[in-house]
Amino acid sequence: MKVSYIQSPHYMTHDSLQWQALKQAILMHKPDVLVTNEIPFGKWLPCNPIYSKKDAQQWIKDSDDGLTQLQQLDIALILSSRAIQATHRLANEAFVLEHGHYHFAHQKHYFPEESGFYETAWFTTDKPGFKVVKTAQLTIGFLLCTELMFNEWARAYGRQGAHLIVIPRATGQNYDNWKTAAAMAAIVSGCYVVSSNRVGEQDQQLTFGGKGFAFAPDGSPISETSAEHPVVSFELDLAKVATAQAQYPCYVKELLGSSS
């Protein structure tokens, strides 16, 4: 099963030349599964610490227009997130497109609050929970960007039978902690772990670092994106997931509260 993941321009719209070029590169790979970055269409608004309803509505529109573009791709599974209207603010909603059909997956729960990422001002969570999405081909868990840093959820996805954990990101140029966290997510879950990111400078405030990456179920690195290779693919082997999830540390049980 071929999985492709990307690094996409920081301000990509459904009708932009950037999207057309990226789309052609994706289609050349002929993937069975595509993993995008976090809210891939539209401007990253949490650079601004003040919520704007008008700008939020534009982001929703950009996300909706981008969703239509993704639905038109001839790819069996597309794994992404988008901005949607929530209570008073936005929700960052992860979704699965299975042959173009939309399936809710997860809403982001963990939000940073610092320069470039004033996410508590822009987002809330209307639908709590970390549940896998089961498709005909794969069982999938989502960790949206910062959620990767909370390793208990990667382990929980492995316990739910996930084969693949995807991490759509919008992150800067420091990659080390992200790659360490992704390797640990793979080790504790026995899943393949794949992440895509934005790339480029936005408003002289923030530079997105690109560097999508993939890790095998044993935590070993597979590959990563670059300026020369904005789309990268690998073959996902379900047998490797089964092997990893039967081994240490995935098999370890919690015996909380048991008496000696």
C-alpha positions in Angstrom: 0.0 0.0 0.0 1.6 3.3 -1.1 1.4 6.2 1.3 2.4 9.7 0.1 2.9 12.7 2.3 3.8 16.3 1.5 5.1 19.7 2.5 2.9 22.4 1.0 3.2 26.2 0.5 2.2 28.2 3.6 -0.6 30.1 1.8 -2.1 27.7 -0.6 -5.6 28.2 -2.1 -7.7 25.9 -4.2 -7.2 28.1 -7.3 -3.5 28.8 -6.8 -0.6 27.8 -9.0 1.0 26.3 -5.9 -1.9 23.9 -5.5 -1.8 23.0 -9.2 1.9 22.2 -9.1 1.6 20.2 -5.8 -1.4 18.3 -7.2 0.5 17.2 -10.2 3.4 16.1 -8.1 1.0 14.1 -5.9 -0.7 12.4 -8.8 2.6 11.4 -10.3 3.2 9.2 -7.2 -0.1 7.4 -7.7 -0.7 6.9 -3.9 -3.2 4.7 -2.2 -3.1 7.0 0.8 -2.3 10.8 1.0 -1.4 12.6 4.2 -1.6 16.4 4.1 -0.4 19.1 6.5 -2.7 20.8 9.1 -5.4 22.9 7.5 -3.5 22.9 4.1 -5.7 25.5 2.4 -5.7 29.2 3.4 -3.6 31.5 5.5 -2.4 30.4 9.0 -4.4 32.9 11.1 -3.0 32.1 14.6 -0.1 34.4 13.9 -2.5 37.0 15.1 -3.3 36.8 18.9 -6.7 38.4 18.3 -9.6 36.4 16.9 -11.3 37.9 13.8 -14.7 36.5 12.9 -14.3 37.8 9.3 -10.9 36.2 8.8 -12.2 33.0 10.4 -15.0 32.8 7.9 -12.5 33.2 5.1 -10.5 30.4 6.5 -13.6 28.2 6.6 -14.3 29.0 2.9 -10.7 28.3 1.9 -10.9 25.0 3.7 -14.3 24.1 2.1 -12.9 25.0 -1.4 -9.8 22.9 -0.7 -11.9 20.0 0.5 -13.7 20.0 -2.9 -10.3 19.9 -4.6 -9.2 16.9 -2.5 -12.4 15.1 -3.2 -11.7 15.3 -6.9 -8.4 13.5 -6.6 -8.5 9.9 -7.6 -7.0 8.6 -4.3 -8.6 6.0 -2.2 -7.8 7.6 1.2 -6.9 11.2 1.9 -6.1 12.2 5.5 -6.2 15.9 6.4 -7.8 18.6 8.6 -9.8 21.7 8.0 -11.1 24.8 9.8 -14.8 24.6 10.6 -17.3 26.7 12.6 -17.5 25.8 16.3 -18.9 27.3 19.4 -17.7 31.0 19.4 -14.5 30.0 17.5 -13.1 27.5 15.0 -12.5 23.8 15.4 -9.5 22.1 13.7 -11.2 19.0 12.4 -9.3 16.0 11.1 -11.1 13.9 8.5 -10.8 11.0 6.2 -11.9 11.0 2.6 -12.5 7.5 1.5 -13.0 7.5 -2.2 -14.2 11.1 -1.9 -16.7 10.4 1.0 -16.1 12.5 4.1 -15.7 10.8 7.5 -15.2 12.8 10.7 -12.1 11.7 12.6 -11.1 14.0 15.4 -11.0 17.6 16.6 -7.8 19.1 18.0 -7.6 19.2 21.8 -4.2 20.7 22.6 -3.4 24.3 21.7 -0.1 26.2 22.0 -0.2 29.9 22.9 3.0 31.7 21.7 4.3 33.8 18.9 3.0 32.5 15.6 0.8 30.0 17.3 -1.9 31.8 19.3 -4.2 28.9 18.9 -6.3 29.2 22.1 -7.6 32.5 20.7 -8.8 30.9 17.5 -9.8 27.3 18.3 -12.0 25.3 20.6 -13.0 21.6 20.7 -16.7 20.8 20.3 -16.3 17.0 19.8 -13.9 15.5 22.4 -12.2 12.1 22.0 -9.4 10.2 20.4 -11.0 7.4 18.5 -9.6 5.5 15.5 -11.3 5.6 12.1 -11.8 2.3 10.4 -11.7 2.1 6.6 -11.7 -0.8 4.2 -7.9 -0.6 3.9 -6.6 0.8 7.2 -7.4 1.7 10.8 -6.2 5.3 11.4 -5.5 7.6 14.3 -5.0 11.3 14.2 -2.7 13.5 16.3 -3.0 17.1 15.1 0.3 18.8 15.5 0.9 19.6 19.2 -1.1 16.5 20.2 2.0 14.4 19.1 3.8 15.6 22.2 1.3 13.7 24.4 2.5 10.2 23.9 -0.3 8.5 25.8 -2.7 9.1 22.8 -0.3 7.3 20.4 -0.3 4.3 22.8 -4.1 4.5 23.0 -4.4 4.4 19.2 -2.2 1.3 19.1 -4.5 -0.4 21.7 -7.5 0.4 19.5 -5.9 -1.5 16.6 -4.5 1.4 14.5 -2.1 0.7 11.7 -1.3 4.3 10.9 -1.0 7.5 13.0 -1.0 10.7 11.0 0.2 14.0 12.3 -0.8 17.0 10.1 1.5 19.9 11.3 2.0 23.6 11.0 5.4 24.0 12.7 8.6 26.1 12.4 12.1 25.1 11.7 13.0 23.1 14.8 12.5 19.5 13.8 14.4 17.5 16.4 11.7 17.3 19.1 9.0 16.5 16.5 11.0 13.7 15.0 11.8 12.3 18.5 8.1 12.4 19.5 7.1 10.7 16.2 9.7 7.9 16.7 8.3 7.4 20.3 4.7 7.4 19.0 5.7 4.6 16.6 7.5 2.6 19.3 4.7 2.8 21.9 1.9 2.1 19.4 3.5 -0.2 16.9 2.0 1.9 14.1 3.5 3.7 11.1 3.7 7.4 12.0 3.5 10.0 9.1 3.5 13.8 9.3 3.1 16.5 6.7 3.9 20.2 7.3 3.6 23.7 5.7 6.7 25.4 4.3 7.7 29.1 3.7 7.7 32.5 5.4 4.4 34.1 6.3 4.2 37.9 6.9 7.8 38.0 8.2 6.5 36.6 11.5 6.9 32.9 11.1 8.7 30.5 8.8 7.2 27.1 8.4 9.8 24.4 8.2 8.4 21.8 5.9 10.1 18.5 6.6 7.3 16.0 6.5 8.5 12.6 7.7 7.6 8.9 8.1 8.6 6.4 10.8 8.2 2.6 10.7 6.4 0.7 13.5 9.7 0.0 15.3 10.5 3.7 15.4 13.1 3.7 12.7 13.0 6.6 10.2 11.8 5.9 6.6 12.0 9.1 4.7 11.3 12.9 4.8 10.3 15.7 2.4 12.5 18.5 1.2 12.4 21.5 -1.2 13.6 19.1 -4.0 11.1 16.4 -3.0 7.9 18.0 -1.6 6.0 14.7 -2.1 7.5 11.5 -0.8 6.1 8.0 -0.7 6.7 4.6 0.9 5.1 1.2 1.0 3.1 0.5 4.2 3.4 -3.2 5.3 0.6 -4.4 7.6 2.7 -7.4 8.6 5.2 -5.0 10.2 2.5 -3.4 12.3 1.3 -6.8 13.5 4.8 -7.8 14.4 5.5 -4.6 16.3 2.3 -4.6 18.2 3.0 -8.1 19.5 6.4 -7.1 20.9 7.8 -4.9 23.7 6.6 -2.3 24.7 3.3 -2.6 22.9 2.2 -5.8 24.6 2.8 -4.4 28.1 -0.4 -4.3 30.2 -1.3 -1.9 32.9 -2.2 -3.5 36.2 -3.2 -0.4 38.1 -4.6 -1.0 41.5 -3.8 -4.7 41.6 -2.8 -6.2 44.9 0.5 -8.1 45.4 
